[in-house]
């Protein structure tokens, strides 16, 4: 087994313990629900025993998580195929929503509360973006415009215009983003008369 596999398996115990404690589940209850003995569960959580697939399956089922997230398996696939959420160093989470390569890609972004005095780091690239705010307030700096979009509002722009997305100090924000890498635009129908 290589070093990365060893490291991955070594982190399973603390992750299992964290899941159990966060849900306030006693070891005896977990043992009854999974069919794994209390002593084995205790040794797994302490890192004194490496988990087997036969142990991980009922634990993942009980906690309602995927095996990949339970063991925090390293990403090996293209992110357009492996749709696991990606955690970023700034606390934001990116959830890919589409699998097909090419064309318009869809993502859900969850950004933690921001600092209103932070200086945005604007970027530009080929393509077209459409953003729709689900919850919170999205700060969009687009060229020389500094916009605040509320839940239910959307923005559409050419990504060659320098831009930046962020949350305000009022709290976190969730938004959807459709990105056409080669300049594809989302087609929005305003009413039935547009048919």
N, C-alpha and C positions, 0 to 999 in steps of 0.2 A: 504494500500500500504506500502511496507517495505521501510527502509531507503535508500537502494541502488537504488530502483526505483525512489524515490524522488530526490536523487542526480543526477541520469541520466537525469531526466526531467528538473531539474534546470539548466543543462548545455546546453540545446538545444537553448535557446535564444541567448546567445553569439555566438554559432556556426552558427546560422542562419544569424546573423548580419555580422559575419566575411565572410561568403560565399557571401553575397550580396555586401559588400564593396570591397571585393577582385575582384569581377567581375564588379564593378562600375555600379550597377543597381539601379536606383531610386526606392523608395518604390511604387510610382505610377505605374511604369512599371511592377514591380513584382505583384502588385495587379491586373493589367489588365491580365497578363499571367496566374495567378493561380486562379482567381475568389475569392480571399480572400481580404477583405477590407483593405485599407491602415492603418486604426486605429488598426485593429486586428493584422496586421503584425508588426506594431510599438510596440504594447503591448507584442507580442510574443518575439520580439528581446530584449526588455527591461526586460524580465523575469517577467512581471506583469500578464502574462496569460500563463497557461500551454497548450501546443499544443494537439490537438486531432488527431486521425488517419486521419480523413477527411481533416485536414489541412496539415498534414505531407506528405501525398501522392502526392498532386500537387506540393509541394515544392521540394520533392525529385526528382520528374519527371522533374521539371524546371531546377534544378541544375545538373541533370544527375548523381545523387549519389544514393546509396542504403539507405533504411530506417535505417539499422543497423549503417551505417557510419554517417548518419544525426543526430541520437540521441546518437551515440557512445555507443551502447548497450554493456553491458558486455558480454564477451565470456562465453557461457555455454556449447558449443558442443566441441567434440574432434577436434583439429586443422586440422586433416586429412579430416574432413567433413566440418568444417567451414573454408572456404578458404579465409577469409579476411586477408589483409596484416597485419603484426605485426610490430609495431614500437618499436625499442629498445632504451634504455637509451643513447646509444652512437650515436644516429642519424641514424643508419642503419635500413633498412626495409627488412623484410623477407616475401616473397609472396609464400605460398604453391601452387603448381600446380597440385597435384594429390589428389584424394579422397580415393582411395582404400586402405584398411589397409594391412599391410605386404608388402613384396616385395620391389622393388626399389621405393623410394620416390623422387619427383622432387620439387625443390625450385628455385625461382629467388631471388637473393640478390642484394640490392642496398646499397652500402657503401659510406658514405661521405668521402671527402678528408681526408687523414690520416697525421700522423706525422712520417716522415722518421726516426726520432730518437727514436720512441716509442719502448719499449722492448716488443716483442710479448709474450703472455701468451699461450704457447703451450698446447694442449689437445690431448688425445688419447682415443679411444673407439673401440668397436667391429664394424666391417663393412668395407665397401669399398666406396670410393668417386670418382666421376668424375666431374670435374669443367670445364666449357667452358666460356671464357670471351666474353661478348657482346660489352661492351664499356669501355674505360679507361684502366688503368694498374692495374692488380691484383698482390699484393705481397703475395706469398705463401711461408711460412717457413715450410719446411718438413724435420724433423730430423735436420741434420746439414747443409742442403741446404737452401739458401735464393734466391728464384726465382721471377722474374718479368715476368708475362704473359701479352701479349698484346691482343687486340681484335682479335678474330679468333683463339686463341691458347687454348689448353686444357691440363689438367693434370689428371692423374688417379693414385690412390694410396690406399694402405691398411691403414685404419684409426687407426690401432694399432700403426702406426708410429706417434710420436708426431707432430702435425701440427697446423697452424694458418693461417687465411686469413685476409687480410687488404688492404686498398687503400694506395696509395702514396700521397705525398704532391702535385703531379701534378694535382690531381682532383679526383672526385668520380669515382667509378667503378661499373658496373653491370655485374653479372655473373650468370650462371645457375649451379645448383649442383644436381647431381643424387647421392643419398645415399642408398646403400644396407646395411641395419642394420645387417644382418647376413652374410655379406661377399659376397652377390651377386654382380657380376660384370656386367657392361654394355657391350654388345657385339657390337663391332665396325667392320663394314665391310669396307675394304679398297678399293675394286674394285669389278666389276661384276664377275671377275674370281674366287672370294672367294666362290661363291655359291655352 
